[in-house]
Amino acid sequence: MLEIKATETFLLEELNQGFAFEDWVTLWEWDDSDHDHIDNQEVERFKPKSIQRRRSWSWEIDGEVLDTELGGEEIRAQIFLRNATTGSTIDKVTPLLQISPG
């Protein structure tokens, strides 16, 4: 099982004005030249109740899905946070996770 954890931080003004947000994660097999899409987590829409919100996403992924090249694989997640009220989106990528074949 692969688990991704993040802490989302909001401005007090965003809380007081009742802004709505959406978050989701895309999982990638990461290469030097191109990146292979593995999976998306479903978009969750919410209104934060505090300045910080802890989130986690998890996957059960078949090894054959990750076996896209000779040798080891590198995967990473891309975490998206979108202010659904204003339309602005930020994203961050996690560090690479090395996976050995077999």
C-alpha distances in whole Angstrom, upper triangle without the diagonal:
4,7,10,13,17,20,23,26,29,33,35,37,34,34,37,38,35,33,30,27,24,21,18,15,16,13,15,16,18,21,25,27,24,21,19,18,14,14,15,14,17,20,21,25,26,29,28,29,29,29,26,23,19,16,13,10,7,6,5,7,10,11,14,14,13,16,19,21,22,21,18,16,15,13,14,14,17,18,21,23,26,29,30,34,35,32,31,28,26,23,21,19,16,17,16,13,14,13,15,16,16
4,7,10,14,17,20,23,26,30,32,34,31,31,35,35,33,31,28,24,22,18,15,12,13,10,12,13,15,19,22,24,22,18,17,15,12,12,13,12,16,18,19,23,24,27,25,27,27,27,23,20,17,14,10,8,5,5,7,8,11,12,15,14,12,16,18,20,22,20,17,14,13,10,10,10,14,14,18,20,23,26,28,31,32,30,28,25,23,19,17,15,13,14,13,10,12,11,14,16,17
4,7,10,14,16,20,23,27,29,31,28,28,31,32,29,28,25,22,19,16,13,11,12,11,14,15,17,21,24,26,23,20,19,17,14,13,13,12,15,17,17,20,21,23,22,24,23,23,19,17,13,10,7,6,4,6,9,11,15,16,19,17,16,19,21,23,25,23,19,17,15,12,11,10,13,12,16,18,21,24,25,28,29,27,26,22,20,18,16,14,12,13,13,12,14,14,18,19,20
4,7,11,13,16,20,23,26,28,25,25,29,29,27,25,22,19,17,13,11,9,11,10,13,15,16,20,22,24,22,19,18,16,14,13,12,11,14,15,15,18,19,21,20,22,21,20,17,14,11,8,5,5,6,9,12,13,17,18,21,18,17,20,22,23,26,24,20,17,15,12,9,8,10,9,12,14,18,21,22,26,26,24,23,19,17,14,12,11,9,11,12,11,15,15,19,21,23
4,7,10,13,17,20,23,25,22,22,26,27,24,23,21,17,16,12,12,10,13,13,16,18,19,23,25,27,25,22,21,19,18,16,15,13,15,15,15,17,17,19,17,19,18,17,13,11,7,6,4,7,9,12,15,17,21,22,24,22,21,24,25,27,29,27,24,21,18,15,12,10,11,10,12,13,17,19,21,24,25,24,22,19,16,14,12,12,10,12,14,14,17,19,22,25,26
4,6,10,13,17,19,21,19,19,23,23,22,20,18,15,14,11,11,10,14,14,17,20,20,23,25,27,25,22,23,20,20,18,16,14,16,15,14,16,16,17,14,16,15,14,10,8,6,5,6,9,12,15,19,20,24,25,27,25,23,27,27,29,31,29,26,23,20,17,14,11,11,8,11,11,14,16,19,21,22,21,19,16,13,12,10,11,10,13,15,16,20,21,25,27,29
4,6,10,13,16,18,16,16,20,21,19,18,17,14,14,12,13,13,17,18,20,23,23,27,28,30,28,25,26,24,23,21,19,17,18,16,15,16,15,15,12,14,12,10,7,6,4,6,9,12,15,18,22,24,27,28,31,28,27,30,31,33,35,33,29,27,23,20,17,14,14,11,12,11,14,15,18,20,21,20,18,16,13,13,12,13,13,15,19,19,23,25,29,31,33
4,7,10,13,15,13,13,16,17,16,14,13,11,11,9,12,13,16,18,21,24,24,27,29,30,28,26,26,24,23,21,19,16,17,15,13,13,12,12,9,12,10,8,6,5,6,7,11,13,17,20,24,25,29,30,32,29,28,32,32,34,36,35,31,28,25,22,18,15,14,10,10,8,11,12,15,16,17,17,15,13,11,11,11,14,14,17,20,22,25,27,31,33,35
4,7,10,12,10,11,14,15,15,13,13,11,13,12,15,16,20,22,24,27,27,30,31,33,31,28,29,27,27,25,22,20,20,18,16,15,13,12,9,11,9,6,5,7,9,11,14,17,21,24,27,29,33,34,36,33,32,35,35,37,39,38,34,31,28,25,21,19,17,13,13,10,12,12,15,16,16,17,15,13,12,13,13,16,17,20,23,25,28,30,34,37,39
4,7,8,7,7,11,12,11,10,11,10,12,13,16,18,21,24,26,30,29,33,34,35,33,30,31,29,29,27,23,21,21,18,16,15,12,10,8,10,8,5,6,8,12,13,17,19,23,26,30,32,35,37,38,35,34,38,38,40,42,41,38,34,31,28,24,21,19,15,14,11,11,10,13,13,14,15,13,13,12,14,15,19,20,23,26,28,32,34,37,40,42
4,5,5,7,9,10,11,10,12,12,15,16,20,22,25,27,30,33,32,35,36,37,35,33,34,32,32,30,27,25,24,21,19,17,15,12,10,11,9,6,9,12,15,17,21,23,27,30,34,35,39,40,42,39,38,41,41,43,45,44,41,38,34,31,27,25,22,19,17,13,14,11,15,14,14,16,14,15,14,17,18,22,23,26,29,31,35,37,41,43,45
4,5,5,6,9,10,10,13,14,17,19,22,25,28,30,33,36,36,39,40,41,39,37,38,35,35,33,30,27,26,23,21,19,16,12,10,10,8,7,10,13,17,19,23,25,29,32,36,38,41,43,45,42,41,44,44,46,49,47,44,41,37,34,31,28,25,22,20,17,16,14,16,15,15,18,17,18,18,20,22,25,26,29,33,34,38,40,44,46,48
4,5,5,6,8,9,12,14,17,19,23,25,28,31,34,37,37,40,40,41,39,37,38,35,36,34,30,28,27,23,21,18,16,13,11,12,11,10,13,16,19,21,25,27,31,34,38,39,43,44,46,43,42,46,45,47,50,49,46,42,39,36,32,29,26,23,20,17,16,13,15,13,13,16,15,17,18,21,23,26,28,31,34,36,40,42,46,48,50
4,6,5,6,5,9,10,13,15,19,22,25,28,31,34,34,37,38,39,37,34,35,32,33,30,26,24,23,20,17,15,12,9,9,10,10,9,12,13,17,18,22,24,28,31,34,36,39,41,43,39,39,42,42,44,47,46,43,39,36,33,29,26,23,20,17,13,12,9,11,10,10,13,13,14,15,18,20,24,25,29,32,33,37,39,43,45,47
4,6,5,6,9,11,14,16,20,23,26,29,32,35,35,39,40,41,39,36,36,33,34,31,27,25,23,20,17,14,11,8,7,7,7,7,10,12,16,17,21,23,27,30,34,36,40,41,43,40,39,43,43,45,48,47,44,40,37,34,30,27,25,21,19,15,14,12,13,12,13,16,16,17,18,20,22,25,26,30,33,34,38,40,43,45,47
4,6,8,11,14,17,20,23,26,30,33,35,39,39,42,43,44,42,39,40,37,37,34,31,28,27,23,20,17,14,10,10,10,10,10,14,15,19,21,25,27,31,34,38,39,43,45,47,44,43,47,47,49,52,51,47,44,41,38,34,31,28,25,22,18,17,14,15,13,15,18,18,20,21,23,25,29,30,33,37,38,42,43,47,49,51
4,6,9,12,16,19,22,26,29,32,35,38,38,42,43,43,41,38,39,36,36,33,30,27,25,22,19,16,14,10,11,11,13,13,16,17,21,22,26,27,31,34,38,39,43,45,46,43,43,46,46,48,51,51,47,44,41,37,34,30,28,24,21,18,16,12,13,10,12,15,16,18,20,23,25,29,30,34,37,38,42,44,47,49,51
4,6,10,13,16,20,23,27,30,33,36,37,40,41,42,39,37,37,34,34,31,27,24,22,19,16,13,10,7,8,9,11,12,15,15,19,19,23,25,28,31,35,36,40,42,44,40,40,44,44,46,49,49,45,42,39,35,32,28,26,22,20,16,14,11,11,9,12,14,15,17,19,22,24,27,29,32,35,36,40,41,45,47,48
4,7,10,13,17,20,23,27,30,33,34,37,38,38,36,33,33,30,31,28,24,22,20,16,14,11,9,6,8,10,12,12,14,14,18,18,21,23,26,29,32,34,38,40,41,37,37,41,41,43,46,46,43,39,36,32,29,25,23,19,16,13,11,7,7,6,8,11,12,13,15,18,21,24,26,30,32,34,37,39,43,44,46
4,7,10,14,18,21,24,27,31,31,35,36,36,33,31,31,27,28,25,21,19,16,13,10,7,6,5,8,11,13,13,14,13,16,16,19,20,23,26,29,31,34,37,38,34,34,38,38,40,44,43,40,36,34,30,27,23,21,17,14,11,9,6,5,6,9,10,11,12,14,17,20,23,24,28,30,32,35,36,40,42,43
4,7,10,14,17,20,23,27,28,31,32,33,30,27,27,24,24,21,17,15,14,10,8,6,5,6,8,11,13,13,13,12,14,13,16,17,20,23,26,28,31,33,34,31,31,34,34,37,40,39,36,33,30,26,23,19,17,13,10,7,6,5,5,7,9,9,10,9,11,13,16,19,21,24,27,28,32,33,36,38,40
4,7,11,14,17,20,24,25,28,30,30,27,24,24,20,21,17,14,12,10,6,5,4,6,9,10,14,15,15,14,12,14,12,14,14,17,19,23,24,28,30,31,27,27,31,31,33,37,36,33,30,27,23,20,17,14,11,8,6,5,7,6,10,11,10,11,9,11,12,14,17,19,22,24,25,29,30,33,35,36
4,7,10,14,17,20,21,25,27,27,24,21,21,18,18,15,11,9,8,6,6,7,9,11,11,15,16,15,14,11,12,9,11,11,14,16,20,21,24,26,28,24,24,28,28,30,33,33,30,26,23,20,17,13,11,7,5,5,6,9,10,13,14,12,12,9,10,10,12,14,15,19,21,22,25,26,30,31,33
4,7,10,13,17,18,22,24,25,22,18,18,14,14,11,7,6,6,5,7,9,12,15,15,18,19,19,16,14,13,10,10,9,12,13,17,17,21,23,24,20,20,24,24,27,30,30,26,23,20,17,14,10,9,6,5,7,9,12,13,16,17,15,14,11,11,10,11,12,13,17,18,19,22,23,27,28,29
4,7,10,13,15,18,21,22,19,15,14,11,11,8,6,5,8,8,10,13,15,18,18,21,21,21,18,15,14,11,10,8,10,11,14,15,18,20,21,17,17,21,21,23,26,26,23,19,17,13,10,7,6,5,6,9,12,15,16,20,20,17,16,13,12,9,10,10,11,14,15,15,19,19,23,24,26
4,7,10,12,15,18,18,15,12,11,8,8,6,4,6,9,10,13,16,19,21,22,25,25,24,22,19,18,14,13,10,11,11,14,13,16,17,18,15,14,18,17,20,23,23,20,17,14,11,9,6,5,7,8,12,14,18,18,22,22,19,18,14,13,10,11,9,11,14,14,14,17,18,21,22,24
4,7,9,13,16,17,14,10,9,6,5,5,6,8,12,14,16,19,22,24,24,27,27,26,23,21,19,16,13,11,10,9,12,11,13,14,15,12,11,14,14,17,20,19,17,13,11,7,6,4,6,9,11,15,17,21,22,26,26,23,21,18,16,13,12,10,10,12,11,11,14,14,17,18,20
4,6,9,12,13,10,6,6,5,5,7,9,12,15,17,20,23,25,28,27,31,30,29,26,24,22,19,17,14,14,12,14,12,14,14,14,11,9,12,11,14,17,17,14,10,8,6,5,6,8,11,14,17,20,23,24,28,28,24,23,19,17,14,13,10,10,12,10,11,12,13,16,16,19
4,7,10,11,9,6,5,6,7,10,12,15,19,20,23,26,29,31,31,34,34,32,29,27,25,22,19,17,16,14,15,12,13,12,12,9,7,9,8,10,13,13,11,7,6,4,7,9,11,15,17,21,23,27,28,32,31,28,26,23,21,17,16,12,12,12,9,9,10,10,13,13,16
4,7,9,7,5,7,9,10,13,15,17,21,22,25,28,30,32,32,35,34,32,29,28,25,23,21,19,18,17,18,15,17,15,16,13,10,12,10,11,13,13,11,8,5,5,7,9,11,15,17,21,23,27,29,32,31,28,26,22,20,16,14,11,11,11,8,9,10,11,14,15,18
4,6,5,5,8,11,13,16,18,21,24,26,28,31,33,36,35,38,37,36,33,31,29,27,25,23,22,20,21,18,19,17,17,15,12,12,10,9,12,12,11,8,7,9,10,13,14,18,21,24,26,30,31,35,34,30,28,25,22,19,17,14,14,13,10,12,11,13,14,15,19
4,6,8,11,14,16,19,21,24,27,28,31,33,35,37,37,40,39,37,34,33,31,29,27,25,25,24,25,22,23,21,20,19,16,16,13,12,14,14,13,11,10,12,13,16,16,20,22,26,28,31,33,36,34,31,29,25,23,20,18,15,16,14,12,14,14,15,17,18,22
4,7,10,13,16,19,21,24,27,28,31,33,36,38,38,41,40,38,36,35,33,30,29,27,27,25,26,23,24,22,21,19,17,16,13,12,15,16,15,14,13,14,15,17,17,21,23,26,28,31,33,36,34,31,29,25,24,21,19,17,18,17,15,17,17,18,20,20,23
4,7,10,13,16,18,21,24,25,28,30,33,35,35,39,38,36,34,32,31,28,26,24,24,22,23,20,21,20,19,16,14,15,12,12,15,16,15,13,12,12,13,15,15,19,20,24,25,29,30,33,32,28,26,23,22,19,18,15,17,17,14,16,16,17,19,19,23
4,6,9,12,14,17,20,21,24,27,30,32,32,36,35,34,31,29,27,25,23,20,20,18,20,17,18,17,16,13,12,13,10,11,15,16,14,11,10,9,10,11,12,16,17,21,23,26,27,31,30,26,25,21,20,16,16,13,14,14,12,14,14,15,18,18,21
4,6,10,12,16,18,20,23,26,29,32,32,35,35,34,32,29,27,24,22,19,18,16,17,14,15,14,13,10,9,11,8,11,14,16,14,11,10,9,11,12,13,16,18,21,23,27,27,31,30,27,26,22,21,18,17,14,15,16,14,14,15,15,17,17,19
4,6,8,12,15,16,20,23,26,29,29,32,33,32,29,27,25,22,20,16,16,14,15,13,14,14,14,10,10,13,11,14,17,18,17,13,12,10,10,10,11,14,15,19,20,24,24,28,28,24,23,20,19,16,16,14,15,16,15,15,16,16,19,18,20
4,7,10,13,16,19,22,25,28,29,32,32,31,29,26,24,20,18,14,13,11,12,9,11,11,11,7,8,11,10,14,17,18,16,12,12,9,10,10,11,14,16,19,21,25,25,29,29,26,25,21,21,17,17,14,15,16,14,14,15,14,17,17,18
4,7,10,12,15,19,22,25,26,29,29,29,26,23,21,18,15,12,11,9,11,9,12,13,14,10,11,14,14,18,21,21,19,15,15,11,11,10,11,12,14,17,19,22,22,26,27,23,23,20,19,16,16,15,15,17,16,16,17,17,20,19,21
4,6,9,12,15,18,21,22,25,26,26,23,20,19,15,13,10,11,10,12,12,15,17,17,14,14,18,18,21,24,25,22,18,17,13,12,9,9,10,11,14,15,19,19,22,23,20,20,16,16,14,15,14,15,18,17,17,20,19,23,23,24
4,7,9,12,15,19,19,22,23,23,21,17,16,12,11,7,9,9,12,13,16,18,19,16,17,20,21,24,27,27,24,21,19,15,14,10,11,10,10,13,14,18,17,21,22,20,20,16,16,14,15,15,15,18,18,18,21,21,24,25,26
4,6,10,13,17,18,21,22,23,21,17,17,13,12,10,11,12,15,16,19,22,22,19,20,24,24,27,30,31,28,24,23,19,17,14,13,12,11,13,13,16,15,19,21,18,19,16,17,15,17,17,18,22,22,22,25,24,28,28,29
4,7,10,13,15,18,20,20,19,16,16,13,13,11,14,15,18,19,22,25,26,22,23,27,26,29,33,33,30,26,24,21,18,15,13,11,9,10,10,12,11,15,17,14,15,13,14,14,16,17,18,22,23,23,26,27,30,31,32
4,7,10,12,15,17,18,16,13,13,11,12,11,14,16,19,21,24,27,28,25,25,29,29,32,36,35,32,29,26,23,20,16,15,12,11,10,10,12,11,14,16,15,16,14,15,15,17,18,19,23,25,25,28,28,32,33,34
4,7,10,13,15,16,16,13,14,13,15,15,18,20,23,25,28,31,32,28,29,33,33,36,39,39,36,32,30,26,23,19,17,14,12,10,9,10,8,11,14,13,14,13,15,16,18,20,22,26,27,28,31,32,35,37,38
4,6,9,12,13,13,11,13,12,15,16,19,22,25,27,30,33,34,31,31,35,35,38,41,41,37,34,31,28,25,21,19,16,14,11,10,10,9,11,14,14,15,15,16,17,19,22,23,26,29,29,33,33,37,38,40
4,6,9,11,12,10,13,14,17,18,22,25,28,30,34,36,38,34,35,38,38,41,44,43,40,37,34,30,27,23,21,18,15,12,11,10,10,10,13,14,15,15,17,18,20,23,24,28,30,31,35,36,40,41,43
4,6,7,8,7,11,12,15,17,21,24,28,30,34,36,38,35,34,38,38,41,44,43,39,36,33,29,26,23,21,17,15,12,12,11,12,13,15,16,16,16,16,18,19,22,23,26,29,30,34,35,38,40,42
4,7,8,8,12,13,17,20,23,26,30,32,36,38,40,37,37,41,41,44,46,45,42,38,35,32,29,25,24,20,19,16,16,14,16,16,18,20,19,19,20,21,22,25,25,29,31,32,36,37,41,43,44
4,5,7,10,13,17,20,23,27,30,33,36,38,40,38,37,41,41,43,46,44,41,38,35,31,28,25,23,20,19,16,17,15,17,17,19,20,20,19,19,20,21,24,24,27,30,31,35,36,40,42,43
4,7,10,13,17,20,24,27,31,33,36,38,40,37,36,40,40,42,44,43,39,36,33,30,26,23,22,18,17,14,15,14,17,17,18,19,18,17,17,18,19,22,22,25,28,29,33,35,39,41,43
4,7,10,13,17,20,24,27,29,33,34,37,34,33,37,37,39,41,40,36,33,30,27,23,20,19,16,16,13,15,15,17,18,19,20,18,17,16,17,17,19,19,22,25,26,30,31,35,38,39
4,6,10,13,17,20,24,26,30,31,34,31,30,34,35,37,39,38,34,31,28,25,21,18,17,14,14,12,14,14,16,18,19,20,18,17,16,16,16,18,18,21,24,24,28,29,33,35,37
4,7,11,14,17,21,23,27,28,31,28,27,31,32,34,36,35,31,28,25,22,19,16,16,13,14,13,16,17,19,21,22,22,20,18,16,16,15,17,16,18,21,21,25,26,30,32,33
4,7,10,14,17,20,23,25,28,25,24,28,29,31,33,32,29,25,23,19,17,14,14,10,12,11,14,16,18,20,22,21,20,17,16,14,14,15,14,17,19,19,23,24,27,29,30
4,7,10,14,16,20,22,24,22,21,25,26,28,30,29,26,23,20,17,14,12,13,10,13,13,16,19,20,23,24,23,22,19,17,15,14,14,13,16,17,17,20,21,24,26,27
4,7,11,13,17,19,21,18,18,22,23,26,28,27,23,20,18,15,13,10,11,10,12,14,17,19,20,24,25,23,22,19,18,15,15,14,13,16,17,16,19,19,22,24,25
4,7,10,13,15,18,16,16,19,21,24,26,25,21,19,17,14,13,11,13,13,15,17,20,23,24,27,28,26,25,22,21,18,17,16,14,16,16,15,17,16,20,21,21
4,6,10,12,14,12,12,16,18,21,23,22,19,16,16,12,12,11,14,14,17,19,22,25,25,29,30,28,27,24,22,19,18,17,15,17,16,14,16,15,18,18,19
4,7,10,12,11,11,15,17,20,22,21,19,16,16,14,15,14,17,18,20,23,25,29,29,33,34,31,31,27,26,23,22,20,18,19,18,15,16,14,17,17,16
4,6,8,7,8,11,13,16,18,18,16,13,14,12,13,13,16,18,21,24,26,29,30,34,34,32,31,27,26,23,22,19,18,19,17,14,15,12,14,14,14
4,5,6,7,9,12,15,17,17,15,13,15,14,16,16,20,21,24,27,29,33,33,37,38,35,34,30,29,26,25,22,21,21,19,16,16,13,14,12,12
4,5,5,6,10,12,13,13,12,10,13,12,15,17,20,22,25,28,31,35,35,39,39,36,35,32,30,27,25,22,20,20,17,14,13,10,10,9,8
4,5,5,8,11,12,13,13,11,14,14,17,18,21,24,26,30,32,36,36,40,40,37,36,32,31,28,26,23,22,22,19,17,15,12,12,10,10
4,6,7,11,13,14,13,11,13,12,14,15,18,20,23,26,28,32,32,36,36,33,32,29,28,24,23,20,20,20,17,15,15,12,13,12,12
4,6,9,11,11,9,7,9,8,12,13,16,19,22,26,28,32,32,36,36,33,32,28,26,23,21,18,17,17,14,12,11,9,10,9,11
4,6,8,9,8,7,10,11,15,17,20,23,25,29,31,35,36,40,39,36,35,31,30,26,24,21,20,19,16,14,12,10,10,7,9
4,7,9,9,8,10,11,14,17,19,22,25,29,31,34,35,39,38,35,34,30,29,25,24,20,20,19,16,15,13,12,12,10,12
4,6,8,7,10,12,16,19,21,24,27,31,33,37,38,41,41,37,36,32,30,27,25,21,21,20,16,15,13,12,11,10,12
4,7,8,12,14,18,21,24,27,30,34,36,40,41,44,44,41,39,35,33,29,28,24,23,21,17,16,13,12,10,8,11
4,7,10,13,17,20,23,27,30,33,36,40,41,44,44,41,39,35,33,29,27,23,21,19,15,14,11,9,7,6,9
4,7,10,14,17,20,23,27,30,33,37,38,42,41,38,36,32,30,26,24,20,18,16,12,10,7,6,5,5,9
4,7,10,14,17,20,23,27,29,33,34,38,37,34,32,29,26,23,20,16,15,13,10,8,6,5,6,7,11
4,7,11,13,17,20,23,26,30,32,35,34,31,29,25,23,19,17,13,11,10,6,5,5,6,9,11,14
4,7,10,13,17,20,23,27,28,32,31,28,26,22,20,16,14,10,9,9,6,5,7,8,11,13,15
4,7,10,13,17,20,23,25,28,28,25,23,19,17,13,10,7,6,6,5,6,9,11,14,16,19
4,6,10,13,16,20,21,25,25,22,20,16,14,10,8,6,5,8,8,9,13,14,18,19,22
4,7,10,13,17,18,22,21,18,16,12,10,7,6,4,6,10,11,13,16,17,21,23,25
4,7,10,14,15,19,18,16,14,10,8,5,5,6,8,12,14,15,19,20,24,26,28
4,6,10,12,15,15,12,11,7,6,4,7,9,11,15,17,19,22,24,27,29,31
4,7,9,12,12,10,9,6,5,6,9,12,14,18,20,22,25,27,31,32,34
4,6,9,9,7,6,4,6,9,12,15,17,21,23,25,29,30,34,35,37
4,5,6,5,5,6,9,12,15,18,21,24,27,28,32,34,37,39,41
4,6,5,7,9,12,14,18,21,23,27,29,30,34,35,39,40,42
4,6,8,11,14,17,20,23,26,30,32,34,37,39,42,44,45
4,6,9,12,16,19,22,25,29,31,33,37,38,42,44,46
4,7,10,13,17,20,23,27,29,31,34,36,39,41,43
4,7,10,14,17,20,24,26,28,32,34,37,39,41
4,7,10,14,17,20,22,25,28,30,33,35,37
4,7,11,14,17,19,22,25,27,31,33,35
4,7,10,13,16,18,21,24,27,29,32
4,7,10,12,15,18,21,24,27,29
4,7,9,11,15,17,21,23,26
4,6,9,12,15,18,21,24
4,6,10,13,16,19,22
4,6,10,13,16,19
4,6,10,13,16
4,7,10,13
4,7,9
4,7
4
